[in-house]
């Protein structure tokens, strides 16, 4: 067994994940969020990644001709809630975003992320504070 790899499921991580939306539940998902060896080729995980990429692509391209800042904020919040595990009120992200599964991401109220945000989390995150994210290009 490689060093640093867990051999048992993390009950705390599993408990947290049960409160998330859009989770591709399967044995390998439970292993993944527990830090155990898992197969990324499990059908549920493959479907979860494809789903996340489709939703991120829609989010990134979304800018209706009749959009106002209010309508755009509202629509993007709704879209993020179909992608992430939890999104607090008043959160806003600029496109482009890239995620692996999306379901493991929890952001609190009034979270803000600037352009070109990449989130690759194979375990549930708990970003509850307001965070200003600005990543270099």
N, C-alpha and C positions, 0 to 999 in steps of 0.2 A: 504494500500500500504506500503510495507517495506521501511524503511528509506534509503535514498540514491539511490532509483530507480527513474529514469526519467519517466515522464509521456508523454513527447512529443519527437518526432524524432529530432535528432541533425542534423540540416541542414549542418553544417560544416563537420561533419563526413561523411554524405551522399555524399556531394560534392567531398570530397577527395576520397572516395571509387569508384566514377564513373571514376576515372583515373587509377584504378587498373585493372590488368588482372585476369582471372580465378575466378571471384566472383560468388558465388551461389545465384544470386539475387532472392529475394522473400520478402514478407512482414516481415517474422520473421528475415531475415538477417538484414533488415533495423532497426528493433527493437533492435536486438542484438548489432549492432555497435553504437546505440544511447543510450545504457545503460538502455533500457526498459526491462520489462519482456517479454520473447519470448519462443516459443516452440522449443527445440532442436530436436524435432521429426518431424519437417517440412521436407517433402521429399527432398527438395533442399539442406537443411543443412545436412541431413543424407548422401546424395550423395556426397556433398562437403567434408565431413569428410572421407568417404571411398576413394574418389579420392585422397585426400591428403595422406592418409596412404599408398596407393598403390605406389604413386610417391616417397614418402620418403623411402619406402622399396626398390624400384629400385635404388634410389640414394645411399642408404647405402650399397647395395650389389655390386655396379658397380665398377669393376676393371678388365678390359680386360687383357689378357695375353700379348698383344702387346702394352699396354699403355706406353706412355711417360708422363713426367710431363706436357708438353704442351698439348698433346691430352686429358689428364685427366682433366686439368683445363678447357679446351674448352668444353668438354662434360658435365662436372659438371655444368658449367655456363648455358649451354643450358637446362639442367634438372631443375635447380633452377628456370629458367624463366618460365617453364611450371607449377611450383608449387607456387611460390610467386607472389604477386601483382606487384612488381617492383624489378628489380635487376640491379644495376649500373655496368658499365664496370669494368672489372678487379676484380670483387668480387670472393671470394673463401670460401668454407666451407668444413671442414673435416667431414667425416661421424663419427658417426651416428647422424642424425638429427631426431627430432620428432616434429611434428606440429599438430595442431588441424585442421585448414582449409588451412593455408598457404597463402591464397589470401590476408590476412590482413597485411602481412609482406612486408615492403618496405625497401630495403637496398641500400645505396648510392655506389658511385664508390669506388673500392678497399676495400670493406668491407671484413673482415676476421673473421671467427669463428673457434675455435679449436674443438677438438673431443667432442662428446656427448652433442650437443647443443639442448636444449628443448625450443621451442617457443609456448606458448599457449596464443594467443591473440584473443579476441573476438571483437576487435575494431582495426581499421587501425593504424599501427605504422608508424613513420616517422624517421627511423634511417638513416639519411643522412650523418653523419660523418663516417670517417673510425674508426672502432671499433675492438679492439682485445678482443676476448672473450675466456676465459678459465674457464671452470666449473669443480669443483671438482667431482670426481667420487663417 
